[in-house]
Amino acid sequence: MQQADNIITSLDLKVHPEGGFYKEVYRSEGVIPNQVLPSQFIGDRNYATSIYFLLTEASFSAFHKINQDETWHFYSGAPLCIHIIDEEGNYSSQLLGLDIENGIEPQFTVPAQVWFAAEVKKADGFSFLGCQVAPGFDFADFDLANRDTLLLSFPQHASLITNFTRV
């Protein structure tokens, strides 16, 4: 975990509300006016944004959804599993990492408006990533799952939801 602590300190990462640590590293100067964005957006959005994101085994990314597609880029550490529950309740998962020969790729895009969570797949491990969003991210686009509400919608995924929600 010394390497994860070094990354957190060196890059001045802060605690993220969904879990883990982050720092915004890019926000485009260009802006998309609200009137041309789909109805789920309130307010103007930058063309794109990106963050550094670091998760540890102890600090999973809790179920949440956003209004945009989000592309995850794996940089270093242990493989990461992204858990996805779509609007119809279908579950899927995607491993991210650098074991390309075994089908684990370093990039994946999570579709907009699906519930997703992520976990490091190694005991005492960490995953260092980047996340890119277009239109650009605003916390107004972020919905952190409430455990009871998500369980009512998707009872078939009770164990997964219980493991990857905090409230």
C-alpha positions in Angstrom: 0.0 0.0 0.0 3.0 2.3 0.2 2.8 2.8 -3.6 -0.9 3.8 -3.3 -0.1 6.2 -0.5 2.7 7.7 -2.6 0.4 8.3 -5.5 -2.3 9.8 -3.3 0.3 12.2 -1.7 2.2 13.0 -4.9 -0.9 13.8 -6.9 -2.7 15.4 -4.0 -5.8 13.1 -4.4 -8.8 13.8 -2.3 -11.5 11.5 -0.9 -14.3 10.9 -3.4 -17.9 10.7 -2.2 -18.4 7.3 -4.0 -15.2 5.9 -2.4 -11.5 6.0 -3.3 -9.5 9.1 -4.1 -9.5 11.5 -7.0 -8.3 14.7 -8.6 -9.7 16.5 -11.6 -6.9 16.9 -14.1 -8.7 18.3 -17.1 -11.7 20.4 -17.8 -12.1 21.7 -21.4 -12.5 25.4 -21.9 -15.3 24.9 -24.4 -18.8 24.8 -23.0 -22.0 23.1 -24.3 -25.0 25.4 -23.7 -27.8 23.8 -21.6 -30.4 24.3 -24.3 -28.7 21.9 -26.7 -28.1 19.2 -24.1 -30.5 16.3 -23.3 -33.2 17.0 -20.7 -31.3 15.1 -17.9 -28.7 17.9 -17.8 -29.4 21.1 -15.8 -27.0 23.8 -16.7 -24.1 24.2 -19.2 -21.4 21.5 -19.4 -17.8 21.6 -20.5 -17.0 19.5 -23.6 -15.1 17.0 -21.5 -13.5 16.4 -18.1 -11.1 13.8 -16.7 -9.8 12.7 -13.3 -7.2 10.6 -11.7 -8.9 7.9 -9.6 -7.4 5.5 -7.1 -9.3 2.7 -5.3 -8.0 0.3 -2.7 -9.4 -3.0 -1.5 -10.8 -1.1 1.5 -12.2 1.9 -0.5 -14.5 0.5 -3.2 -16.4 2.7 -5.6 -20.1 2.5 -4.4 -23.0 2.1 -6.7 -23.8 5.3 -8.5 -24.8 6.6 -11.9 -24.1 9.6 -14.0 -25.8 11.3 -17.0 -22.8 10.7 -19.3 -20.8 7.7 -20.6 -17.6 7.4 -18.6 -14.5 5.9 -20.0 -12.1 4.3 -17.5 -8.4 4.0 -18.2 -6.2 1.6 -16.2 -2.8 2.9 -15.3 -1.3 0.6 -12.6 -1.9 -1.7 -9.7 -4.2 -4.7 -9.3 -7.0 -5.5 -11.8 -10.3 -3.8 -11.1 -13.8 -5.1 -11.6 -16.6 -2.8 -12.6 -20.1 -4.1 -11.7 -23.0 -2.8 -13.8 -26.8 -3.0 -13.3 -28.6 -1.6 -16.3 -32.0 0.1 -16.3 -33.8 -3.3 -16.9 -31.9 -4.9 -14.0 -29.4 -6.9 -16.1 -26.0 -7.5 -14.5 -22.7 -7.4 -16.2 -19.1 -6.9 -15.2 -15.9 -5.8 -16.8 -12.3 -6.4 -15.6 -9.7 -3.7 -16.2 -6.0 -4.3 -16.1 -3.0 -4.9 -18.2 -3.3 -8.7 -18.7 -4.2 -8.2 -22.3 -3.1 -11.7 -23.4 -5.8 -13.1 -21.1 -8.5 -10.7 -22.3 -8.2 -8.1 -19.5 -8.0 -4.7 -21.3 -6.9 -1.3 -19.9 -10.0 0.7 -21.1 -13.8 0.4 -20.7 -16.7 2.8 -21.2 -19.6 2.6 -18.7 -22.8 3.7 -20.5 -24.7 6.7 -19.2 -27.6 6.1 -16.7 -26.6 2.6 -15.5 -25.8 1.8 -11.8 -22.2 0.9 -11.4 -19.6 0.1 -8.7 -16.0 -1.0 -8.8 -13.7 -3.1 -6.6 -10.0 -3.9 -6.6 -9.5 -7.6 -7.2 -6.5 -8.2 -5.0 -6.2 -8.3 -1.2 -4.4 -5.3 0.1 -4.2 -4.0 -3.5 -5.0 -0.8 -5.3 -5.9 0.3 -8.8 -4.8 3.6 -10.2 -7.0 4.8 -13.1 -8.2 7.7 -15.1 -11.8 8.5 -15.8 -13.0 10.7 -18.7 -16.5 12.0 -19.2 -18.2 13.9 -22.1 -20.1 16.1 -21.8 -18.0 17.2 -18.8 -18.8 16.1 -15.3 -20.7 18.1 -12.8 -21.8 16.8 -9.4 -25.4 17.7 -10.4 -25.0 14.6 -12.8 -24.0 12.3 -9.9 -26.5 10.0 -8.1 -25.1 7.9 -5.3 -27.2 4.9 -4.7 -29.3 4.4 -1.5 -29.1 0.8 -0.5 -32.8 0.3 0.3 -34.0 2.1 -2.8 -31.7 0.0 -5.1 -32.7 -3.2 -3.3 -36.4 -2.4 -4.0 -35.6 -1.9 -7.7 -33.3 -4.9 -8.1 -33.9 -7.5 -5.4 -32.2 -10.2 -7.5 -28.9 -8.4 -6.9 -29.3 -8.1 -3.1 -25.8 -9.5 -2.2 -24.0 -7.3 -4.8 -26.0 -4.1 -3.8 -25.4 -4.8 -0.1 -21.6 -5.2 -0.7 -21.2 -2.1 -2.8 -23.4 0.6 -1.1 -22.7 2.6 2.0 -26.1 4.0 2.9 
